[in-house]
Amino acid sequence: MALLPNSTTEPDGSAVIRVLSYNIRSMRDDTDALARVITACAPDLVLVQEAPRFFRWRKKLARLAAAAGQVVLTGGATAAGPAILCNLRATVERTEDVLLPLTPGLHRRGFATAVVRFGGARLGVLSCHLSLQRDERYEQGGLLLDRLTGLGVDHAVAGGDLNERPDGRTFRRLAAPLQDCRTTAPWGGEFTSTPADPHQRIDAIFATGGVEVLGCGVPLDQPGVTRADLTAATDHLPVLAALRVPSG
């Protein structure tokens, strides 16, 4: 299988970037394996779900970021779990953590969002972890689309744990105005849950229409990524995408 393109900035100001979406289960598993997987994927952005949210959560997330060659951009407990990491190639314009309406008896959800630049390319970014409850999840899908529009940028990427397969109504709600990157340019593995028995795709990366998707999928054959590390790191498989973002 061909490898995804490396990150680069083109002469016209556009940028090829690598985006990783990963549910890390509050770092309750093998954090060394987790860091190795992230490092091997060489991402410019990591859209994290289930970041640590309790005692010393900032230190835990910062330690993971440093071990994987990243820095913490935003999110964590302040977004009820989603977070964004980035490498030093990214220039940060702004960040905002968003808490979503709380349904009594259900887990609080939120979005981690940012606007960043890579060379001449400007990109909105959103990490999400949608509800287990069907109706709430559908409403959160609409809020996600509203939030992307509200970032006020021409190009954006969103990713996360949707808790739903591609035939679900929330997944389809997102895939209507956005590109489901895996469907647009399949690469690597398809299923993200569970690492020991991959049988369903409930994690995804989406991009707005002007972004060129060069490939997207589970990095099963990425050099440096081993099956042992994928199984030990957390209870989801990661999704890696290579995207070309126009300048401007």
C-alpha positions as CSV (number, residue, x, y, z in Angstrom):
1,M,0.0,0.0,0.0
2,A,1.3,3.5,-0.9
3,L,2.1,5.8,2.0
4,L,0.3,9.1,2.5
5,P,2.1,12.2,1.3
6,N,4.4,13.9,3.8
7,S,3.6,17.3,5.1
8,T,4.8,20.2,2.9
9,T,4.2,23.8,1.9
10,E,3.7,24.3,-1.8
11,P,5.2,27.2,-3.8
12,D,1.7,28.6,-4.3
13,G,1.1,28.8,-0.5
14,S,-1.1,25.8,-0.2
15,A,-0.2,23.2,2.3
16,V,-0.3,19.4,2.5
17,I,-1.0,18.5,6.1
18,R,-1.5,15.2,8.0
19,V,-4.5,15.0,10.5
20,L,-4.9,12.3,13.0
21,S,-8.2,11.6,14.9
22,Y,-7.8,9.4,18.0
23,N,-10.0,8.4,21.0
24,I,-7.3,7.9,23.7
25,R,-9.6,6.6,26.5
26,S,-8.4,9.1,29.1
27,M,-4.9,7.6,28.8
28,R,-5.9,4.7,30.9
29,D,-4.0,2.2,28.7
30,D,-0.4,1.9,27.5
31,T,0.6,5.6,27.1
32,D,4.0,4.6,25.7
33,A,2.3,2.7,22.9
34,L,-0.1,5.6,22.4
35,A,2.8,8.0,21.9
36,R,4.6,5.7,19.5
37,V,1.5,5.4,17.3
38,I,1.0,9.2,17.2
39,T,4.7,9.8,16.5
40,A,4.8,7.2,13.7
41,C,1.8,8.9,12.0
42,A,3.7,12.2,11.8
43,P,0.6,14.4,12.1
44,D,0.5,18.2,12.0
45,L,-2.8,18.1,13.9
46,V,-4.1,15.5,16.4
47,L,-7.9,15.6,17.1
48,V,-8.2,13.9,20.4
49,Q,-11.2,12.4,22.1
50,E,-11.5,11.4,25.7
51,A,-8.5,13.4,26.8
52,P,-7.9,13.3,30.6
53,R,-10.5,15.4,32.4
54,F,-9.7,15.0,36.1
55,F,-6.7,15.2,38.5
56,R,-3.7,16.8,36.8
57,W,-5.3,16.5,33.4
58,R,-3.3,19.3,31.9
59,K,0.0,17.7,32.9
60,K,-1.1,14.3,31.6
61,L,-2.1,15.7,28.2
62,A,1.0,17.8,27.9
63,R,3.2,14.8,28.7
64,L,1.6,12.8,25.9
65,A,2.0,15.7,23.5
66,A,5.7,16.1,24.3
67,A,6.3,12.3,24.0
68,A,4.7,12.4,20.5
69,G,6.4,15.5,19.2
70,Q,3.3,17.7,19.7
71,V,2.1,20.6,21.8
72,V,-1.3,21.1,23.3
73,L,-3.3,23.6,21.3
74,T,-6.6,23.5,23.2
75,G,-9.2,21.4,24.8
76,G,-9.3,18.7,27.4
77,A,-11.5,19.1,30.5
78,T,-12.4,22.6,29.3
79,A,-14.1,21.0,26.3
80,A,-15.4,17.9,28.2
81,G,-12.9,15.6,26.6
82,P,-12.1,16.7,23.0
83,A,-8.7,18.3,22.5
84,I,-6.4,19.4,19.7
85,L,-2.6,18.9,19.6
86,C,-0.4,20.3,16.9
87,N,3.2,20.3,15.8
88,L,5.4,23.5,15.6
89,R,4.6,23.8,11.9
90,A,1.2,25.3,12.9
91,T,0.7,29.0,13.5
92,V,-2.2,29.5,15.8
93,E,-4.6,32.3,15.3
94,R,-7.2,31.5,17.9
95,T,-8.8,28.7,20.0
96,E,-12.1,28.2,21.7
97,D,-13.5,25.3,23.8
98,V,-17.3,24.9,23.6
99,L,-19.5,23.1,26.1
100,L,-22.7,21.7,24.5
101,P,-26.1,21.8,26.2
102,L,-26.3,19.2,29.0
103,T,-29.1,16.6,28.9
104,P,-29.8,15.5,32.5
105,G,-28.5,12.0,33.1
106,L,-26.1,12.0,30.1
107,H,-22.4,12.8,29.8
108,R,-21.5,16.4,29.1
109,R,-20.1,16.9,25.6
110,G,-18.1,19.7,23.9
111,F,-16.0,20.8,21.0
112,A,-12.3,21.8,20.9
113,T,-11.9,24.3,18.1
114,A,-9.1,26.4,16.6
115,V,-8.0,28.4,13.5
116,V,-4.5,27.7,12.4
117,R,-2.2,28.5,9.5
118,F,0.3,26.3,7.6
119,G,2.2,28.5,5.2
120,G,-0.4,30.4,3.3
121,A,-3.2,28.0,4.1
122,R,-5.7,28.9,6.8
123,L,-7.7,26.2,8.4
124,G,-10.5,25.8,10.9
125,V,-10.2,22.7,13.1
126,L,-12.7,20.9,15.3
127,S,-12.5,17.8,17.5
128,C,-15.7,16.2,18.8
129,H,-17.0,13.2,20.7
130,L,-20.7,12.8,20.0
131,S,-23.4,11.5,22.3
132,L,-24.3,7.8,22.8
133,Q,-27.9,8.9,22.7
134,R,-29.4,9.0,19.2
135,D,-31.5,12.2,19.4
136,E,-28.9,14.1,21.3
137,R,-26.2,13.0,18.9
138,Y,-28.3,14.2,15.9
139,E,-28.6,17.7,17.6
140,Q,-24.9,17.8,18.3
141,G,-24.3,17.1,14.6
142,G,-26.2,20.2,13.7
143,L,-24.3,22.2,16.3
144,L,-21.0,20.9,14.8
145,L,-22.0,22.2,11.4
146,D,-23.0,25.6,12.9
147,R,-19.7,25.8,14.8
148,L,-17.7,25.1,11.6
149,T,-19.5,27.9,9.8
150,G,-19.0,30.2,12.8
151,L,-15.3,29.8,12.6
152,G,-15.4,32.2,9.6
153,V,-12.9,30.4,7.4
154,D,-13.0,29.1,3.9
155,H,-11.5,25.7,4.7
156,A,-12.0,23.5,7.8
157,V,-11.5,20.0,9.1
158,A,-13.5,18.2,11.8
159,G,-12.9,14.8,13.3
160,G,-13.8,12.6,16.1
161,D,-15.6,9.7,17.7
162,L,-19.2,9.9,16.3
163,N,-20.5,6.9,18.2
164,E,-22.3,6.0,14.9
165,R,-21.7,4.2,11.7
166,P,-21.8,5.8,8.2
167,D,-25.4,4.7,7.6
168,G,-26.6,6.5,10.7
169,R,-28.5,9.7,10.4
170,T,-26.0,11.9,12.2
171,F,-23.1,10.6,10.2
172,R,-25.1,11.3,7.0
173,R,-26.0,14.7,8.3
174,L,-22.3,15.6,8.5
175,A,-21.4,13.9,5.3
176,A,-24.0,15.8,3.3
177,P,-22.3,19.3,3.3
178,L,-18.8,17.9,4.2
179,Q,-16.5,15.4,2.6
180,D,-16.2,12.1,4.6
181,C,-12.5,11.8,3.9
182,R,-12.4,8.0,4.1
183,T,-15.2,7.8,1.4
184,T,-13.6,10.5,-0.7
185,A,-10.1,8.9,-0.8
186,P,-9.9,5.5,0.9
187,W,-6.5,4.5,2.2
188,G,-5.4,2.1,4.9
189,G,-8.0,0.3,7.1
190,E,-11.7,1.1,7.3
191,F,-12.9,0.0,10.8
192,T,-12.0,1.8,13.9
193,S,-13.6,-0.2,16.7
194,T,-12.4,-2.3,18.4
195,P,-8.6,-2.7,17.9
196,A,-8.8,-6.4,18.9
197,D,-11.8,-7.0,16.6
198,P,-12.2,-4.2,14.0
199,H,-15.8,-4.4,12.7
200,Q,-17.3,-0.9,12.6
201,R,-16.3,2.6,11.5
202,I,-17.5,5.1,14.2
203,D,-14.5,7.5,14.0
204,A,-14.1,9.8,11.0
205,I,-12.5,12.9,9.6
206,F,-14.5,15.4,7.5
207,A,-13.3,18.3,5.4
208,T,-15.0,21.2,3.7
209,G,-15.4,21.1,-0.1
210,G,-12.3,23.2,-1.0
211,V,-9.9,20.8,0.7
212,E,-8.4,18.1,-1.4
213,V,-8.4,14.7,0.3
214,L,-5.3,12.8,-0.6
215,G,-6.0,9.7,1.5
216,C,-7.7,8.7,4.7
217,G,-8.1,5.6,6.9
218,V,-6.7,3.6,9.7
219,P,-2.8,3.6,9.5
220,L,-2.4,-0.2,9.7
221,D,0.7,-0.3,7.5
222,Q,2.2,3.1,8.4
223,P,5.9,2.5,9.2
224,G,6.5,2.5,12.9
225,V,2.8,1.6,13.7
226,T,2.5,-2.0,15.0
227,R,-0.6,-4.1,15.7
228,A,0.7,-4.6,19.2
229,D,0.8,-0.9,19.9
230,L,-2.6,-0.2,18.3
231,T,-4.1,-2.8,20.5
232,A,-2.3,-1.7,23.7
233,A,-2.8,2.1,23.2
234,T,-6.5,2.5,23.6
235,D,-9.9,1.0,22.7
236,H,-10.2,2.7,19.3
237,L,-8.1,2.7,16.2
238,P,-6.9,6.1,14.9
239,V,-7.9,7.7,11.6
240,L,-5.1,9.4,9.6
241,A,-5.8,11.8,6.7
242,A,-3.5,13.7,4.3
243,L,-5.1,16.9,3.0
244,R,-4.1,19.6,0.6
245,V,-5.4,23.0,1.9
246,P,-5.5,25.9,-0.6
247,S,-3.8,29.1,0.3
248,G,-5.8,32.1,1.4
